[in-house]
Amino acid sequence: MKTIYDVQQFLKRFGTIIYVGDRIADLELMEAEVRELYSSQLIETKDFQMAMLLLRQQIQIEKEKRR
């Protein structure tokens, strides 16, 4: 995974499509879903870590844009 699009495609493999219309809300919901998949032991640690890193970076970028 290298982009948010990759995270979206990764989540789609588990039947999860997230679109609320608010970019930050979308990213936060994706983060929650990745956490849930990891706690349910459905994804590997490396996938969890990479997805969380990408999501957190993008959330920070989006929050800075709104300032």
MMTF fields as JSON, N, C-alpha, C and O atoms, coordinates in Angstrom:
{
  "mmtfVersion": "1.0.0",
  "mmtfProducer": "UNKNOWN",
  "numBonds": 267,
  "numAtoms": 268,
  "numGroups": 67,
  "numChains": 1,
  "numModels": 1,
  "chainsPerModel": [1],
  "groupsPerChain": [67],
  "chainIdList": ["A"],
  "bondAtomList": [4, 2, 8, 6, 12, 10, 16, 14, 20, 18, 24, 22, 28, 26, 32, 30, 36, 34, 40, 38, 44, 42, 48, 46, 52, 50, 56, 54, 60, 58, 64, 62, 68, 66, 72, 70, 76, 74, 80, 78, 84, 82, 88, 86, 92, 90, 96, 94, 100, 98, 104, 102, 108, 106, 112, 110, 116, 114, 120, 118, 124, 122, 128, 126, 132, 130, 136, 134, 140, 138, 144, 142, 148, 146, 152, 150, 156, 154, 160, 158, 164, 162, 168, 166, 172, 170, 176, 174, 180, 178, 184, 182, 188, 186, 192, 190, 196, 194, 200, 198, 204, 202, 208, 206, 212, 210, 216, 214, 220, 218, 224, 222, 228, 226, 232, 230, 236, 234, 240, 238, 244, 242, 248, 246, 252, 250, 256, 254, 260, 258, 264, 262],
  "bondOrderList": [1, 1, 1, 1, 1, 1, 1, 1, 1, 1, 1, 1, 1, 1, 1, 1, 1, 1, 1, 1, 1, 1, 1, 1, 1, 1, 1, 1, 1, 1, 1, 1, 1, 1, 1, 1, 1, 1, 1, 1, 1, 1, 1, 1, 1, 1, 1, 1, 1, 1, 1, 1, 1, 1, 1, 1, 1, 1, 1, 1, 1, 1, 1, 1, 1, 1],
  "groupList": [{"groupName": "MET", "atomNameList": ["N", "CA", "C", "O"], "elementList": ["N", "C", "C", "O"], "formalChargeList": [0, 0, 0, 0], "bondAtomList": [1, 0, 2, 1, 3, 2], "bondOrderList": [1, 1, 2], "singleLetterCode": "M", "chemCompType": "L-PEPTIDE LINKING"}, {"groupName": "LYS", "atomNameList": ["N", "CA", "C", "O"], "elementList": ["N", "C", "C", "O"], "formalChargeList": [0, 0, 0, 0], "bondAtomList": [1, 0, 2, 1, 3, 2], "bondOrderList": [1, 1, 2], "singleLetterCode": "K", "chemCompType": "L-PEPTIDE LINKING"}, {"groupName": "THR", "atomNameList": ["N", "CA", "C", "O"], "elementList": ["N", "C", "C", "O"], "formalChargeList": [0, 0, 0, 0], "bondAtomList": [1, 0, 2, 1, 3, 2], "bondOrderList": [1, 1, 2], "singleLetterCode": "T", "chemCompType": "L-PEPTIDE LINKING"}, {"groupName": "ILE", "atomNameList": ["N", "CA", "C", "O"], "elementList": ["N", "C", "C", "O"], "formalChargeList": [0, 0, 0, 0], "bondAtomList": [1, 0, 2, 1, 3, 2], "bondOrderList": [1, 1, 2], "singleLetterCode": "I", "chemCompType": "L-PEPTIDE LINKING"}, {"groupName": "TYR", "atomNameList": ["N", "CA", "C", "O"], "elementList": ["N", "C", "C", "O"], "formalChargeList": [0, 0, 0, 0], "bondAtomList": [1, 0, 2, 1, 3, 2], "bondOrderList": [1, 1, 2], "singleLetterCode": "Y", "chemCompType": "L-PEPTIDE LINKING"}, {"groupName": "ASP", "atomNameList": ["N", "CA", "C", "O"], "elementList": ["N", "C", "C", "O"], "formalChargeList": [0, 0, 0, 0], "bondAtomList": [1, 0, 2, 1, 3, 2], "bondOrderList": [1, 1, 2], "singleLetterCode": "D", "chemCompType": "L-PEPTIDE LINKING"}, {"groupName": "VAL", "atomNameList": ["N", "CA", "C", "O"], "elementList": ["N", "C", "C", "O"], "formalChargeList": [0, 0, 0, 0], "bondAtomList": [1, 0, 2, 1, 3, 2], "bondOrderList": [1, 1, 2], "singleLetterCode": "V", "chemCompType": "L-PEPTIDE LINKING"}, {"groupName": "GLN", "atomNameList": ["N", "CA", "C", "O"], "elementList": ["N", "C", "C", "O"], "formalChargeList": [0, 0, 0, 0], "bondAtomList": [1, 0, 2, 1, 3, 2], "bondOrderList": [1, 1, 2], "singleLetterCode": "Q", "chemCompType": "L-PEPTIDE LINKING"}, {"groupName": "PHE", "atomNameList": ["N", "CA", "C", "O"], "elementList": ["N", "C", "C", "O"], "formalChargeList": [0, 0, 0, 0], "bondAtomList": [1, 0, 2, 1, 3, 2], "bondOrderList": [1, 1, 2], "singleLetterCode": "F", "chemCompType": "L-PEPTIDE LINKING"}, {"groupName": "LEU", "atomNameList": ["N", "CA", "C", "O"], "elementList": ["N", "C", "C", "O"], "formalChargeList": [0, 0, 0, 0], "bondAtomList": [1, 0, 2, 1, 3, 2], "bondOrderList": [1, 1, 2], "singleLetterCode": "L", "chemCompType": "L-PEPTIDE LINKING"}, {"groupName": "ARG", "atomNameList": ["N", "CA", "C", "O"], "elementList": ["N", "C", "C", "O"], "formalChargeList": [0, 0, 0, 0], "bondAtomList": [1, 0, 2, 1, 3, 2], "bondOrderList": [1, 1, 2], "singleLetterCode": "R", "chemCompType": "L-PEPTIDE LINKING"}, {"groupName": "GLY", "atomNameList": ["N", "CA", "C", "O"], "elementList": ["N", "C", "C", "O"], "formalChargeList": [0, 0, 0, 0], "bondAtomList": [1, 0, 2, 1, 3, 2], "bondOrderList": [1, 1, 2], "singleLetterCode": "G", "chemCompType": "PEPTIDE LINKING"}, {"groupName": "ALA", "atomNameList": ["N", "CA", "C", "O"], "elementList": ["N", "C", "C", "O"], "formalChargeList": [0, 0, 0, 0], "bondAtomList": [1, 0, 2, 1, 3, 2], "bondOrderList": [1, 1, 2], "singleLetterCode": "A", "chemCompType": "L-PEPTIDE LINKING"}, {"groupName": "GLU", "atomNameList": ["N", "CA", "C", "O"], "elementList": ["N", "C", "C", "O"], "formalChargeList": [0, 0, 0, 0], "bondAtomList": [1, 0, 2, 1, 3, 2], "bondOrderList": [1, 1, 2], "singleLetterCode": "E", "chemCompType": "L-PEPTIDE LINKING"}, {"groupName": "SER", "atomNameList": ["N", "CA", "C", "O"], "elementList": ["N", "C", "C", "O"], "formalChargeList": [0, 0, 0, 0], "bondAtomList": [1, 0, 2, 1, 3, 2], "bondOrderList": [1, 1, 2], "singleLetterCode": "S", "chemCompType": "L-PEPTIDE LINKING"}],
  "groupTypeList": [0, 1, 2, 3, 4, 5, 6, 7, 7, 8, 9, 1, 10, 8, 11, 2, 3, 3, 4, 6, 11, 5, 10, 3, 12, 5, 9, 13, 9, 0, 13, 12, 13, 6, 10, 13, 9, 4, 14, 14, 7, 9, 3, 13, 2, 1, 5, 8, 7, 0, 12, 0, 9, 9, 9, 10, 7, 7, 3, 7, 3, 13, 1, 13, 1, 10, 10],
  "groupIdList": [1, 2, 3, 4, 5, 6, 7, 8, 9, 10, 11, 12, 13, 14, 15, 16, 17, 18, 19, 20, 21, 22, 23, 24, 25, 26, 27, 28, 29, 30, 31, 32, 33, 34, 35, 36, 37, 38, 39, 40, 41, 42, 43, 44, 45, 46, 47, 48, 49, 50, 51, 52, 53, 54, 55, 56, 57, 58, 59, 60, 61, 62, 63, 64, 65, 66, 67],
  "secStructList": [7, 7, 1, 2, 2, 2, 2, 2, 2, 2, 2, 2, 6, 6, 6, 7, 7, 7, 7, 7, 1, 7, 2, 2, 2, 2, 2, 2, 2, 2, 2, 2, 2, 2, 2, 2, 2, 2, 2, 6, 6, 7, 1, 7, 2, 2, 2, 2, 2, 2, 2, 2, 2, 2, 2, 2, 2, 2, 2, 2, 2, 2, 2, 2, 2, 2, 7],
  "xCoordList": [0.844, 0.0, 0.88, 1.816, 0.538, 1.315, 0.437, 0.931, -0.851, -1.748, -3.061, -3.349, -3.84, -5.166, -6.041, -6.86, -5.87, -6.604, -6.31, -7.213, -5.048, -4.677, -5.383, -5.81, -5.505, -6.214, -7.684, -8.276, -8.273, -9.674, -9.862, -10.822, -8.964, -9.045, -8.849, -9.492, -7.964, -7.718, -8.999, -9.385, -9.651, -10.894, -12.006, -12.851, -12.001, -13.022, -12.965, -13.988, -11.772, -11.635, -12.416, -12.768, -12.69, -13.453, -14.903, -15.646, -15.293, -16.673, -16.972, -18.135, -15.936, -16.128, -15.871, -14.774, -16.893, -16.766, -17.237, -18.359, -16.37, -16.683, -16.721, -15.747, -17.873, -17.981, -19.093, -20.269, -18.707, -19.671, -19.789, -20.8, -18.76, -18.771, -17.826, -17.487, -17.401, -16.44, -15.123, -15.052, -14.093, -12.821, -12.246, -11.822, -12.229, -11.661, -12.508, -11.967, -13.817, -14.699, -14.485, -14.456, -14.338, -14.067, -12.782, -12.747, -11.736, -10.442, -10.524, -9.951, -11.238, -11.378, -12.186, -11.883, -13.205, -13.98, -13.13, -13.229, -12.301, -11.392, -10.427, -10.131, -9.941, -9.033, -9.726, -9.139, -10.952, -11.713, -11.931, -11.84, -12.212, -12.444, -11.164, -11.199, -10.037, -8.755, -8.46, -8.007, -8.716, -8.506, -9.368, -8.907, -10.619, -11.543, -11.067, -11.1, -10.629, -10.118, -8.891, -8.727, -8.035, -6.826, -7.161, -6.609, -8.062, -8.42, -9.158, -9.145, -9.801, -10.471, -9.506, -9.902, -8.242, -7.172, -7.443, -7.124, -8.034, -8.316, -7.236, -7.155, -6.4, -5.318, -3.991, -3.957, -2.913, -1.586, -1.115, -1.608, -0.158, 0.385, 0.964, 0.74, 1.705, 2.33, 1.274, 1.453, 0.178, -0.905, -1.58, -1.903, -1.788, -2.376, -1.503, -1.994, -0.219, 0.699, 0.779, 0.757, 0.871, 0.978, -0.305, -0.255, -1.442, -2.722, -2.888, -3.322, -2.547, -2.68, -1.748, -2.138, -0.534, 0.417, -0.119, -0.113, -0.577, -1.108, -2.33, -2.445, -3.226, -4.443, -4.132, -4.688, -3.258, -2.912, -2.229, -2.505, -1.342, -0.676, -1.689, -1.635, -2.604, -3.592, -4.559, -4.959, -4.942, -5.823, -5.135, -5.761, -3.851, -3.094, -3.047, -3.235, -2.794, -2.744, -4.091, -4.147, -5.17, -6.505, -6.861, -7.486, -6.469, -6.74, -5.967, -6.484, -4.734, -3.939, -4.512, -4.398, -5.12, -5.751, -6.91, -7.172, -7.599, -8.791, -8.449, -9.323, -7.215, -6.831, -6.735, -6.423],
  "yCoordList": [-1.189, 0.0, 1.239, 1.375, 2.141, 3.371, 4.619, 5.724, 4.453, 5.606, 5.306, 4.168, 6.361, 6.192, 5.332, 4.548, 5.479, 4.644, 3.161, 2.327, 2.843, 1.461, 0.982, -0.17, 1.86, 1.51, 1.25, 0.3, 2.098, 1.898, 0.556, -0.162, 0.219, -1.053, -2.227, -3.267, -2.057, -3.077, -3.32, -4.467, -2.241, -2.378, -2.991, -3.723, -2.688, -3.227, -4.751, -5.409, -5.307, -6.777, -7.389, -8.568, -6.584, -7.058, -6.577, -6.693, -6.038, -5.607, -4.248, -3.923, -3.436, -2.136, -1.018, -0.886, -0.228, 0.962, 2.133, 2.135, 3.13, 4.265, 5.537, 5.907, 6.196, 7.523, 8.278, 7.934, 9.313, 10.133, 11.496, 12.182, 11.883, 13.177, 14.168, 15.193, 13.866, 14.704, 13.921, 12.835, 14.481, 13.754, 13.287, 12.137, 14.161, 13.775, 12.684, 11.732, 12.813, 11.783, 10.445, 9.395, 10.495, 9.267, 8.602, 7.394, 9.4, 8.861, 8.291, 7.239, 8.989, 8.506, 7.215, 6.328, 7.108, 5.858, 4.711, 3.576, 5.015, 3.987, 3.53, 2.342, 4.487, 4.152, 3.23, 2.245, 3.543, 2.713, 1.312, 0.323, 1.23, -0.073, -0.904, -2.11, -0.263, -0.977, -1.496, -2.628, -0.668, -1.112, -2.342, -3.301, -2.29, -3.403, -4.684, -5.76, -4.569, -5.743, -6.323, -7.54, -5.437, -5.893, -6.563, -7.613, -5.953, -6.537, -7.861, -8.707, -8.036, -9.305, -10.317, -11.429, -9.926, -10.76, -11.181, -12.3, -10.274, -10.555, -10.015, -10.41, -9.103, -8.547, -8.69, -8.797, -8.688, -8.83, -7.516, -6.441, -7.626, -6.463, -5.449, -4.248, -5.923, -4.976, -4.211, -3.022, -4.862, -4.173, -3.148, -2.04, -3.527, -2.624, -1.384, -0.257, -1.601, -0.484, 0.457, 1.675, -0.082, 0.754, 1.539, 2.729, 0.891, 1.577, 2.701, 3.799, 2.432, 3.444, 4.617, 5.769, 4.343, 5.404, 6.304, 7.529, 5.695, 6.453, 7.282, 8.454, 6.664, 7.362, 8.529, 9.615, 8.317, 9.392, 10.55, 11.713, 10.236, 11.296, 12.105, 13.335, 11.417, 12.108, 12.921, 14.015, 12.405, 13.157, 14.449, 15.509, 14.368, 15.559, 16.581, 17.778, 16.092, 16.972, 17.666, 18.869, 16.897, 17.463, 18.486, 19.503, 18.225, 19.169, 20.469, 21.55, 20.363, 21.56, 22.382, 23.608, 21.727, 22.447, 23.313, 24.38, 22.844, 23.55, 24.745, 25.565, 24.867, 25.991, 27.275, 28.304],
  "zCoordList": [0.0, 0.0, 0.0, 0.788, -0.922, -1.008, -1.011, -0.785, -1.262, -1.343, -0.621, -0.253, -0.433, 0.174, -0.734, -0.254, -2.026, -2.972, -2.713, -2.767, -2.433, -2.12, -0.856, -0.78, 0.133, 1.372, 1.056, 1.569, 0.209, -0.179, -0.879, -0.597, -1.777, -2.489, -1.529, -1.673, -0.556, 0.461, 1.267, 1.495, 1.694, 2.461, 1.622, 2.137, 0.328, -0.565, -0.609, -0.798, -0.434, -0.413, 0.74, 0.699, 1.778, 2.928, 2.871, 3.846, 1.722, 1.542, 2.13, 2.37, 2.371, 2.991, 1.989, 1.447, 1.76, 0.924, 1.772, 2.279, 1.921, 2.783, 1.955, 1.3, 2.001, 1.394, 2.096, 1.975, 2.832, 3.547, 2.882, 3.034, 2.151, 1.493, 2.144, 1.552, 3.363, 4.086, 4.118, 4.692, 3.5, 3.341, 4.68, 4.801, 5.678, 6.974, 7.624, 8.187, 7.55, 8.119, 7.416, 8.056, 6.096, 5.342, 5.831, 6.065, 5.979, 6.409, 7.821, 8.103, 8.709, 10.087, 10.145, 10.942, 9.31, 9.258, 8.701, 9.166, 7.71, 7.183, 8.271, 8.395, 9.056, 10.155, 11.16, 11.607, 11.508, 12.444, 11.873, 12.6, 10.595, 9.959, 9.93, 10.171, 9.637, 9.641, 11.046, 11.21, 12.057, 13.451, 13.765, 14.385, 13.325, 13.585, 12.894, 13.49, 11.653, 10.936, 11.637, 11.721, 12.136, 12.811, 14.146, 14.476, 14.905, 16.204, 16.034, 16.929, 14.878, 14.576, 13.959, 13.611, 13.828, 13.28, 11.837, 11.435, 11.068, 9.669, 8.74, 7.577, 9.264, 8.449, 9.198, 10.424, 8.434, 9.021, 9.629, 9.289, 10.527, 11.221, 10.237, 10.382, 9.239, 8.286, 7.501, 7.237, 7.12, 6.412, 7.32, 6.89, 8.571, 9.549, 9.73, 9.685, 9.933, 10.177, 8.979, 9.151, 7.788, 6.599, 6.368, 6.054, 6.518, 6.331, 7.352, 7.003, 8.602, 9.644, 9.382, 9.57, 8.954, 8.647, 7.535, 7.659, 6.462, 5.335, 5.741, 5.383, 6.482, 6.892, 7.826, 7.664, 8.791, 9.722, 9.008, 9.301, 8.076, 7.319, 6.523, 6.505, 5.87, 5.034, 5.883, 5.484, 7.048, 7.948, 8.362, 8.381, 8.692, 9.083, 7.939, 8.154, 6.731, 5.563, 5.353, 5.098, 5.463, 5.243, 6.318, 6.02, 7.561, 8.639, 8.451, 8.732, 7.976, 7.715, 6.567, 6.568, 5.601, 4.477, 4.953, 4.397, 5.985, 6.478, 7.34, 7.621, 7.764, 8.638, 7.907, 8.507]
}
